[in-house]
Amino acid sequence: MDLNYRFWIASDENERIFGYGLYQLLRYVKLLGSLNKACHAMNIPYHKASFIISRCEKHFNKPIIIRAAGGVGGGGSVVSDFALGLMKRYEDFLEDADLQLRQLYLEYFNDLDQGEIQ
């Protein structure tokens, strides 16, 4: 057995603002230099990715990605400095949360593999 969980940041109205999916999308944009290429790599529709990004940008009132128009030189996208900071905080949070949750998991559920509960 193992512990599984997911974390995301939600608005006061419980609307998802930032989580693992958007984090992964931004990682791909950073790597590939294009939102369209990131969508293809993740196998998600472009309009869905745009919606998720727009929702996050609207909530924080900050750009998440900066788009360059296509044309002769090609287009592309870069992850904004704000989003890079958000990604770093999310990474750090996940690392700390994983350590603490695994300790709690061992404290509360370590004996379940032996089929014992007291």
Residue frames as a rotation matrix with the C-alpha (Angstrom) as fourth column:
MET 1
0.582 0.813 0.000 0.00
0.813 -0.582 0.000 0.00
0.000 0.000 -1.000 0.00
ASP 2
-0.656 -0.749 0.099 1.04
0.750 -0.661 -0.030 3.56
0.088 0.055 0.995 -0.56
LEU 3
-0.048 0.564 -0.824 -0.26
0.488 -0.707 -0.512 7.05
-0.871 -0.427 -0.241 0.11
ASN 4
-0.552 -0.040 0.833 -1.74
0.794 -0.331 0.510 9.02
0.255 0.943 0.215 -2.81
TYR 5
0.181 0.578 -0.796 -2.97
0.667 -0.667 -0.333 12.60
-0.723 -0.470 -0.506 -2.73
ARG 6
-0.224 -0.216 0.950 -3.30
0.844 -0.531 0.078 15.80
0.488 0.819 0.301 -4.77
PHE 7
-0.145 0.122 -0.982 -3.14
0.667 -0.721 -0.188 19.43
-0.731 -0.682 0.023 -3.77
TRP 8
-0.270 0.024 0.963 -4.39
0.800 -0.550 0.238 22.52
0.535 0.835 0.130 -5.51
ILE 9
-0.907 0.026 -0.420 -4.97
0.207 -0.841 -0.500 26.14
-0.366 -0.540 0.758 -4.68
ALA 10
-0.251 0.907 0.340 -8.65
0.923 0.118 0.367 27.08
0.292 0.405 -0.866 -4.76
SER 11
-0.610 0.165 0.775 -10.47
-0.091 -0.986 0.138 30.38
0.787 0.014 0.616 -4.68
ASP 12
-0.851 0.380 0.363 -12.84
-0.447 -0.158 -0.880 31.35
-0.277 -0.911 0.305 -1.87
GLU 13
0.179 0.947 -0.267 -15.59
-0.958 0.105 -0.267 29.99
-0.225 0.304 0.926 -4.14
ASN 14
0.156 -0.249 0.956 -13.75
-0.214 0.936 0.279 26.62
-0.964 -0.248 0.093 -4.29
GLU 15
0.985 0.060 -0.164 -12.73
-0.169 0.083 -0.982 27.09
-0.046 0.995 0.092 -7.92
ARG 16
0.488 -0.857 0.167 -9.41
0.729 0.505 0.462 25.46
-0.480 -0.104 0.871 -8.81
ILE 17
0.882 -0.249 -0.399 -6.79
-0.339 -0.925 -0.170 28.11
-0.327 0.286 -0.901 -9.48
PHE 18
0.122 -0.909 -0.399 -3.47
-0.899 0.068 -0.432 26.27
0.420 0.412 -0.809 -9.54
GLY 19
0.646 0.052 0.762 -2.58
-0.476 0.807 0.349 22.63
-0.597 -0.588 0.546 -9.19
TYR 20
-0.098 -0.784 0.612 -0.55
0.043 0.612 0.790 19.80
-0.994 0.104 -0.027 -10.64
GLY 21
0.371 0.308 0.876 -2.13
0.836 0.299 -0.460 19.96
-0.403 0.903 -0.147 -14.11
LEU 22
0.989 -0.018 0.145 -1.36
0.044 -0.908 -0.416 23.63
0.139 0.418 -0.898 -14.62
TYR 23
0.456 -0.881 0.125 2.06
-0.503 -0.139 0.853 23.12
-0.734 -0.452 -0.507 -13.05
GLN 24
-0.040 -0.451 0.892 2.81
0.480 0.774 0.413 20.36
-0.876 0.445 0.185 -15.59
LEU 25
0.696 0.370 0.616 1.48
0.716 -0.282 -0.639 22.48
-0.063 0.885 -0.461 -18.46
LEU 26
0.925 -0.372 -0.079 3.75
-0.367 -0.927 0.075 25.36
-0.101 -0.040 -0.994 -17.47
ARG 27
0.155 -0.891 0.427 6.72
-0.200 0.395 0.897 22.99
-0.968 -0.224 -0.117 -17.24
TYR 28
0.104 -0.048 0.993 6.05
0.836 0.546 -0.062 21.89
-0.539 0.837 0.097 -20.82
VAL 29
0.938 0.224 0.264 5.64
0.331 -0.804 -0.494 25.48
0.101 0.551 -0.828 -22.02
LYS 30
0.648 -0.759 -0.064 8.96
-0.544 -0.520 0.659 26.34
-0.534 -0.392 -0.749 -20.40
LEU 31
-0.063 -0.686 0.725 10.62
0.103 0.718 0.688 23.30
-0.993 0.118 0.026 -21.99
LEU 32
-0.089 0.130 0.988 9.07
0.908 0.417 0.027 23.56
-0.409 0.899 -0.155 -25.47
GLY 33
-0.849 -0.307 -0.429 8.59
0.195 -0.938 0.285 27.32
-0.490 0.159 0.857 -25.77
SER 34
-0.747 0.645 -0.160 5.03
-0.424 -0.278 0.862 26.97
0.511 0.712 0.481 -27.01
LEU 35
-0.387 0.723 0.572 1.62
-0.718 0.152 -0.679 26.49
-0.578 -0.674 0.461 -25.45
ASN 36
0.518 0.595 -0.615 0.47
-0.854 0.400 -0.332 24.62
0.049 0.697 0.715 -28.54
LYS 37
-0.124 -0.659 -0.742 3.41
-0.443 0.706 -0.553 22.20
0.888 0.260 -0.379 -28.34
ALA 38
-0.861 -0.143 0.487 2.81
-0.508 0.214 -0.835 21.77
0.015 -0.966 -0.257 -24.61
CYS 39
0.077 0.978 0.193 -0.83
-0.874 0.159 -0.459 20.87
-0.479 -0.133 0.867 -25.29
HIS 40
0.491 0.043 -0.870 0.21
-0.669 0.658 -0.346 18.30
0.557 0.752 0.352 -27.86
ALA 41
-0.548 -0.799 -0.250 2.79
-0.398 0.511 -0.762 16.81
0.736 -0.318 -0.598 -25.48
MET 42
-0.855 0.267 0.445 0.18
-0.408 0.182 -0.895 16.51
-0.320 -0.946 -0.046 -22.72
ASN 43
-0.819 0.573 0.033 -2.58
0.423 0.565 0.708 15.46
0.387 0.594 -0.705 -25.10
ILE 44
-0.237 0.766 -0.598 -4.99
0.685 -0.305 -0.662 18.18
-0.689 -0.566 -0.452 -23.95
PRO 45
0.357 0.446 0.821 -7.05
0.906 -0.380 -0.187 20.53
0.229 0.810 -0.540 -26.12
TYR 46
-0.657 -0.640 0.398 -5.60
0.577 -0.767 -0.281 24.01
0.485 0.045 0.873 -26.62
HIS 47
-0.088 0.690 0.718 -8.87
-0.198 -0.719 0.667 25.66
0.976 -0.083 0.200 -25.59
LYS 48
0.780 0.318 -0.538 -8.87
0.406 0.398 0.823 23.75
0.476 -0.861 0.182 -22.29
ALA 49
-0.098 -0.911 -0.400 -5.30
0.992 -0.058 -0.113 24.85
0.079 -0.408 0.909 -21.55
SER 50
-0.639 -0.100 0.763 -6.17
0.259 -0.961 0.092 28.45
0.724 0.256 0.640 -22.43
PHE 51
0.417 0.878 0.236 -9.18
-0.064 -0.231 0.971 28.33
0.907 -0.420 -0.040 -20.12
ILE 52
0.638 -0.236 -0.733 -7.11
0.746 0.423 0.514 26.98
0.189 -0.875 0.446 -17.20
ILE 53
-0.481 -0.876 0.039 -4.43
0.859 -0.480 -0.178 29.60
0.175 -0.052 0.983 -17.76
SER 54
-0.404 0.404 0.821 -6.98
0.066 -0.882 0.466 32.41
0.912 0.243 0.330 -18.10
ARG 55
0.683 0.688 -0.245 -8.71
0.244 0.101 0.965 31.38
0.689 -0.718 -0.099 -14.87
CYS 56
0.284 -0.678 -0.678 -5.40
0.955 0.139 0.261 31.49
-0.083 -0.722 0.687 -13.00
GLU 57
-0.683 -0.555 0.475 -4.40
0.634 -0.773 0.008 34.82
0.363 0.307 0.880 -14.60
LYS 58
0.019 0.797 0.604 -7.79
0.043 -0.604 0.796 36.31
0.999 0.011 -0.046 -13.72
HIS 59
0.752 0.294 -0.590 -7.56
0.540 0.239 0.807 35.19
0.378 -0.925 0.021 -10.10
PHE 60
0.140 -0.808 -0.572 -4.05
0.903 -0.133 0.409 36.51
-0.406 -0.574 0.711 -9.51
ASN 61
0.947 0.250 -0.201 -4.43
0.130 -0.872 -0.471 39.44
-0.293 0.420 -0.859 -11.92
LYS 62
0.047 -0.980 -0.192 -0.99
-0.603 -0.181 0.777 38.52
-0.797 0.079 -0.599 -13.29
PRO 63
0.456 0.041 -0.889 0.16
-0.835 0.364 -0.412 36.97
0.307 0.930 0.201 -16.56
ILE 64
0.627 -0.207 0.751 0.99
-0.265 0.850 0.455 33.28
-0.733 -0.484 0.478 -16.32
ILE 65
-0.040 -0.666 0.745 2.40
0.823 0.401 0.402 32.90
-0.566 0.629 0.532 -19.79
ILE 66
0.057 -0.038 -0.998 3.48
-0.377 -0.926 0.014 35.53
-0.925 0.375 -0.067 -22.27
ARG 67
0.397 0.228 0.889 2.45
0.631 0.636 -0.445 34.73
-0.667 0.737 0.108 -25.82
ALA 68
-0.514 -0.526 -0.678 4.24
-0.288 -0.638 0.714 35.89
-0.808 0.562 0.176 -28.96
ALA 69
0.559 0.780 -0.280 2.23
-0.502 0.050 -0.863 36.09
-0.660 0.623 0.420 -32.16
GLY 70
0.235 -0.414 0.879 3.11
0.575 0.788 0.218 33.67
-0.784 0.455 0.423 -34.94
GLY 71
0.843 0.019 -0.538 4.33
-0.389 -0.669 -0.633 34.66
-0.372 0.743 -0.557 -38.34
VAL 72
0.646 -0.640 -0.416 7.56
-0.381 0.202 -0.902 34.41
0.661 0.742 -0.113 -40.27
GLY 73
-0.406 -0.864 0.297 9.71
-0.674 0.063 -0.736 34.06
0.618 -0.499 -0.608 -37.15
GLY 74
-0.332 0.371 -0.867 7.13
0.455 0.868 0.197 31.80
0.826 -0.329 -0.457 -35.52
GLY 75
0.457 0.557 0.694 5.23
-0.430 -0.545 0.720 32.37
0.779 -0.627 -0.010 -32.34
GLY 76
-0.381 -0.555 -0.740 5.73
0.376 0.638 -0.672 30.91
0.845 -0.534 -0.034 -28.96
SER 77
0.745 0.577 0.335 5.10
-0.137 -0.358 0.924 31.31
0.653 -0.734 -0.187 -25.29
VAL 78
-0.512 -0.845 -0.155 7.21
0.069 0.140 -0.988 31.82
0.856 -0.516 -0.013 -22.23
VAL 79
0.276 0.532 -0.800 6.32
0.852 0.250 0.460 31.30
0.445 -0.809 -0.385 -18.61
SER 80
0.527 -0.016 0.850 6.08
-0.135 -0.989 0.066 34.60
0.839 -0.149 -0.523 -16.73
ASP 81
-0.600 -0.783 0.164 8.28
-0.216 -0.040 -0.976 35.41
0.771 -0.621 -0.145 -13.76
PHE 82
-0.194 0.628 0.754 5.21
-0.981 -0.145 -0.132 35.34
0.026 -0.765 0.644 -11.54
ALA 83
0.786 0.535 -0.309 4.35
-0.557 0.830 0.022 31.82
0.269 0.155 0.951 -12.75
LEU 84
0.069 -0.842 -0.534 7.94
-0.013 0.535 -0.845 30.66
0.998 0.065 0.026 -12.28
GLY 85
-0.713 -0.286 0.640 7.75
-0.576 -0.280 -0.768 31.83
0.399 -0.916 0.035 -8.66
LEU 86
0.233 0.896 0.378 4.38
-0.969 0.247 0.012 30.14
-0.083 -0.369 0.926 -8.21
MET 87
0.662 -0.060 -0.747 5.79
-0.276 0.907 -0.318 26.92
0.697 0.417 0.584 -9.65
LYS 88
-0.425 -0.899 -0.110 8.77
-0.133 0.183 -0.974 27.04
0.895 -0.399 -0.197 -7.28
ARG 89
-0.524 0.306 0.795 6.51
-0.851 -0.219 -0.477 27.57
0.028 -0.927 0.375 -4.26
TYR 90
0.600 0.788 -0.139 4.28
-0.792 0.609 0.030 24.70
0.108 0.092 0.990 -5.40
GLU 91
0.298 -0.598 -0.744 7.32
-0.099 0.755 -0.648 22.40
0.949 0.267 0.166 -5.78
ASP 92
-0.720 -0.620 0.312 8.61
-0.321 -0.101 -0.942 23.34
0.615 -0.778 -0.126 -2.33
PHE 93
-0.144 0.771 0.620 5.16
-0.986 -0.057 -0.159 22.91
-0.088 -0.634 0.768 -0.79
LEU 94
0.706 0.437 -0.558 4.73
-0.549 0.835 -0.042 19.47
0.447 0.336 0.829 -2.38
GLU 95
-0.134 -0.850 -0.510 8.12
-0.040 0.519 -0.854 18.36
0.990 -0.094 -0.104 -1.11
ASP 96
-0.815 -0.150 0.560 7.38
-0.522 -0.231 -0.821 19.48
0.253 -0.961 0.110 2.46
ALA 97
0.133 0.957 0.258 3.82
-0.988 0.149 -0.043 18.14
-0.079 -0.249 0.965 2.37
ASP 98
0.474 0.009 -0.881 4.99
-0.386 0.901 -0.198 14.78
0.792 0.434 0.431 1.05
LEU 99
-0.589 -0.775 -0.228 7.49
-0.069 0.329 -0.942 14.39
0.805 -0.539 -0.247 3.87
GLN 100
-0.758 0.321 0.567 4.99
-0.647 -0.260 -0.717 15.33
-0.083 -0.911 0.405 6.57
LEU 101
0.313 0.937 -0.155 2.12
-0.948 0.317 0.006 13.30
0.055 0.145 0.988 5.09
ARG 102
0.189 -0.311 -0.931 4.29
-0.242 0.905 -0.351 10.20
0.952 0.291 0.096 4.76
GLN 103
-0.875 -0.474 0.102 5.26
-0.182 0.125 -0.975 10.54
0.449 -0.872 -0.196 8.42
LEU 104
-0.382 0.824 0.418 1.59
-0.871 -0.170 -0.462 10.82
-0.309 -0.541 0.782 9.38
TYR 105
0.390 0.499 -0.774 0.73
-0.769 0.639 0.025 7.91
0.507 0.586 0.633 7.12
LEU 106
-0.350 -0.606 -0.714 3.26
-0.045 0.772 -0.634 5.71
0.936 -0.190 -0.298 8.89
GLU 107
-0.912 0.016 0.410 1.97
-0.405 -0.194 -0.893 6.86
0.065 -0.981 0.183 12.26
TYR 108
-0.199 0.958 0.208 -1.67
-0.859 -0.069 -0.507 6.07
-0.471 -0.279 0.837 11.47
PHE 109
0.730 0.621 -0.286 -1.60
-0.665 0.547 -0.508 3.30
-0.159 0.561 0.812 8.86
ASN 110
-0.248 -0.941 -0.229 1.72
-0.962 0.267 -0.056 1.46
0.114 0.206 -0.972 9.09
ASP 111
-0.708 -0.060 0.704 0.08
-0.387 0.867 -0.314 -1.69
-0.591 -0.495 -0.637 10.47
LEU 112
0.292 0.928 -0.233 -2.60
-0.745 0.068 -0.664 -2.02
-0.600 0.368 0.711 7.78
ASP 113
-0.065 -0.382 -0.922 -0.41
-0.878 0.462 -0.129 -4.29
0.475 0.801 -0.366 5.64
GLN 114
-0.957 -0.273 -0.092 -0.59
-0.187 0.832 -0.522 -6.83
0.219 -0.482 -0.848 8.45
GLY 115
-0.285 0.942 -0.179 -4.36
0.174 0.234 0.956 -6.46
0.943 0.241 -0.231 8.56
GLU 116
-0.289 0.125 -0.949 -4.37
0.950 0.163 -0.267 -5.07
0.121 -0.979 -0.165 12.10
ILE 117
-0.242 0.243 0.939 -6.31
-0.077 -0.970 0.231 -2.15
0.967 -0.016 0.253 13.50
GLN 118
-0.402 0.076 -0.912 -6.47
0.867 0.352 -0.353 -1.38
0.294 -0.933 -0.207 17.18
